Amino acid sequence: MKLSQILPLVVGGAVAGMVLSGASPAQALSYTFSFSNVEGTVPGTVSGTIVLPDGDGTSAATSVLITSAPGGLGYDPTGFDFVSNTVENLFVVSGGNIDAANSAFIGFFNGGTALSLKNTLADGSTFLDALNGSNLGATGVRDASSATLTYGAASTPVPFDTPAGQAMATVGSLFALGLMRQAKKRLAVKKLVVNPMETVVS
């Protein structure tokens, strides 16, 4: 393969490596939520986190975790991720905050524990309960009108580091480009020495 054929490949590899190393994948933001018992049988407050894509708009959560819940539930739901089995998963972010009036979620953990955040399938109620039949939070922490449901602002996104593989591809491509330029210069010098220009004297 000739140098003129290899050079575009090396330059293309270097450019692609620089573009990939400079690009960051879409970042996710973590919001908080909490609600308190109003009509249920377990007094206290439930708190958790919701992970959504960065930016305003409508999207589904990639994670909804309970971080604290009343001990009176009889089980510890902290760490449960309710996104694995959702019936409704719709969050509207406007101005960097979750719009509670237009967001709804209901998910299950292990098929029995239900978390509802103003879901439209249960008349807009919010609850955490070990769901038995259709009690909709009556035996757990429940706020039928979602009046106590609040969402906290997003945390600052964690910046993404350039993965080592991308950095190495960029450095390797630039190194190869440098070697190719040196080889091209050496070939040009050899060509001048082997085939010197002839001067015709008349």
PyMOL commands that set and color helices and strands:
alter all, ss='L'
color gray80, all
select helices_A, chain A and resi 3-22+71-73+82-85+100-102+120-122+164-194
alter helices_A, ss='H'
color red, helices_A
select strands_A, chain A and resi 28-36+45-53+57-59+63-68+86-94+97-98+104-109+113-119+125-130+141-143+150-152
alter strands_A, ss='S'
color yellow, strands_A
deselect
rebuild
show_as cartoon
